[in-house]
Amino acid sequence: MDMKKNKKMAAALVLVIVTALAAMAMSGCSSENSKASCRDILDGCKKIAPEGSFDTLVSYGEDLYDDSFDNLYGIQFKDVSDGAILYTESGGLADEISIVCMKENGDVQVAKQKLQDRIEERRGAFAGYKPEEVYKLDNASVIVQGNYAALIISDDNEGFEAEIRKVISQGVE
């Protein structure tokens, strides 16, 4: 009898764990479940940015973001559940922090490669336009955490990476 009861308990426990994992996998990157939205993550970056830099933040669901996303990154918009870009509107600076949350975990490696391609594209543009900014592109980084992929082009990549990882890990407060 005890053996039968233990098997039923084990089966029930496995069912609960599988259900919980499925719910987490389907939850994506929305702020509705206390996970940080991409806008929340870049708001954190904006707070630590030097004064006068990173004055513009656009995100998923805004016309400017949605209309220009495919051209900027080459990532299929249909594969993205959230995203945001932080930059300096006046231009002339290579600085950019972009983050996307992919609907499927397997697509995050595609996003990572597309963000790395963006670095190369920007390097080419700035080499002829403003070569003194190219060092930022030479030191740019692309990071991945969960379904998120982020591009960081700045003078303080490590500081912004730490902030991005912190907000993703802690979620929305």
Secondary structure, DSSP 8 states (H G I E B T S, - for coil): -HHHHHHHHHHHHHHHHHHHHHHHHHTTT-GGGT---HHHHHHHHHHHS-TTS--EEEETTSHHHHHHHHHHH---GGGEEEEEEEE-TT-----EEEEEEESSGGGHHHHHHHHHHHHHHHHHHHHHH-GGGHHHHHT-EEEEETTEEEEEESS-HHHHHHHHHHHHHH---
